[in-house]
Amino acid sequence: MSNQKLLQKMETEYKKGYSKPFILFALAENPGYPFQLSRDVLKSSDSQISIIGSNIYPMLKDLENKNLIYYKEDPETNRKTYHLTSDGKSFLNRLITNMKQFNEIIAVNLKKFEK
């Protein structure tokens, strides 16, 4: 595997790990339906995280199974609008704290290798 392909693979892996947190970030700002959430994640991640098409549904189901989100279905449009649960809001606050701490560690290590 070339270094470029390896770099792309590693980048894809770490960005994939941020997909669910970015969904939670989007829902903390506004409830949304899946297509809208995909657009919100793309925008808020500066086009770095793209959740394409139906790929968002398993992520939403997983977050729902963990009682972090729920949906309301609009009877007129049959569109599901997702919201954070109260547990989801509490979880997001803890996640943000953990992510800040981890990002500080990453920043320290990146600074060691800046040219």
C-alpha positions as CSV (number, residue, x, y, z in Angstrom):
1,M,0.0,0.0,0.0
2,S,1.4,3.4,-1.0
3,N,1.9,6.0,1.7
4,Q,-0.8,8.2,0.1
5,K,-3.4,5.4,0.3
6,L,-2.4,4.6,3.8
7,L,-2.8,8.3,4.8
8,Q,-6.2,8.3,3.1
9,K,-7.2,5.2,5.0
10,M,-6.1,6.5,8.4
11,E,-7.9,9.8,7.7
12,T,-11.1,8.0,6.8
13,E,-10.9,6.0,10.0
14,Y,-10.4,8.9,12.4
15,K,-13.1,11.0,10.6
16,K,-15.5,8.1,10.8
17,G,-15.0,8.1,14.6
18,Y,-16.2,11.7,14.7
19,S,-19.4,11.1,12.8
20,K,-21.7,10.3,15.7
21,P,-20.4,13.1,17.9
22,F,-21.1,15.5,15.0
23,I,-24.6,14.2,14.7
24,L,-25.1,14.9,18.4
25,F,-23.6,18.4,17.9
26,A,-26.1,19.0,15.1
27,L,-29.0,17.8,17.2
28,A,-27.9,20.0,20.1
29,E,-28.4,23.0,17.9
30,N,-31.6,21.9,16.2
31,P,-33.7,18.8,15.8
32,G,-33.5,17.4,12.3
33,Y,-34.4,14.8,9.8
34,P,-31.7,12.5,8.4
35,F,-30.9,14.3,5.2
36,Q,-30.8,17.6,7.0
37,L,-28.5,16.1,9.7
38,S,-26.1,14.9,7.0
39,R,-25.9,18.4,5.6
40,D,-25.5,19.9,9.1
41,V,-22.6,17.5,9.8
42,L,-20.9,18.3,6.5
43,K,-21.2,22.1,7.1
44,S,-20.2,22.0,10.8
45,S,-17.2,19.8,10.0
46,D,-16.1,22.2,7.2
47,S,-16.8,19.4,4.6
48,Q,-14.5,17.0,6.4
49,I,-17.2,14.5,7.5
50,S,-19.6,13.4,4.8
51,I,-22.3,10.9,5.7
52,I,-23.6,9.8,2.4
53,G,-27.2,8.8,1.7
54,S,-28.5,5.9,3.8
55,N,-25.3,5.6,5.8
56,I,-26.8,7.9,8.5
57,Y,-29.7,5.5,9.4
58,P,-27.6,2.9,11.2
59,M,-25.8,5.7,13.1
60,L,-29.2,7.2,14.1
61,K,-30.5,3.7,15.1
62,D,-27.4,3.1,17.3
63,L,-27.8,6.5,19.0
64,E,-31.5,5.8,19.5
65,N,-30.8,2.3,21.0
66,K,-28.4,4.0,23.4
67,N,-31.2,6.4,24.5
68,L,-29.3,9.4,23.3
69,I,-31.8,10.5,20.7
70,Y,-35.4,9.9,19.8
71,Y,-37.6,10.8,16.8
72,K,-41.0,12.2,16.2
73,E,-42.8,11.3,13.1
74,D,-44.8,13.9,11.2
75,P,-48.1,12.3,10.3
76,E,-48.5,14.5,7.2
77,T,-45.1,13.9,5.7
78,N,-44.1,10.6,7.4
79,R,-40.8,12.4,8.0
80,K,-38.9,11.5,11.2
81,T,-37.4,14.4,13.0
82,Y,-34.7,13.4,15.5
83,H,-34.1,15.1,18.9
84,L,-31.6,14.7,21.8
85,T,-33.0,12.9,24.9
86,S,-32.3,14.4,28.3
87,D,-29.7,11.5,28.6
88,G,-28.3,12.5,25.3
89,K,-27.8,16.1,26.4
90,S,-26.0,15.0,29.6
91,F,-23.9,12.5,27.6
92,L,-23.0,15.2,25.1
93,N,-21.7,17.5,27.8
94,R,-19.5,14.7,29.2
95,L,-18.4,13.8,25.6
96,I,-17.4,17.4,24.9
97,T,-15.3,17.5,28.1
98,N,-13.6,14.2,27.1
99,M,-13.0,15.4,23.6
100,K,-11.5,18.6,24.8
101,Q,-9.1,16.8,27.0
102,F,-8.1,14.3,24.2
103,N,-7.7,17.1,21.7
104,E,-5.3,18.9,24.1
105,I,-3.2,15.7,24.2
106,I,-3.3,15.6,20.4
107,A,-2.3,19.2,20.1
108,V,0.7,18.7,22.5
109,N,1.9,15.8,20.4
110,L,1.3,17.6,17.1
111,K,3.3,20.5,18.3
112,K,6.3,18.2,18.9
113,F,6.4,17.4,15.2
114,E,5.7,20.8,13.7
115,K,8.2,22.0,11.2
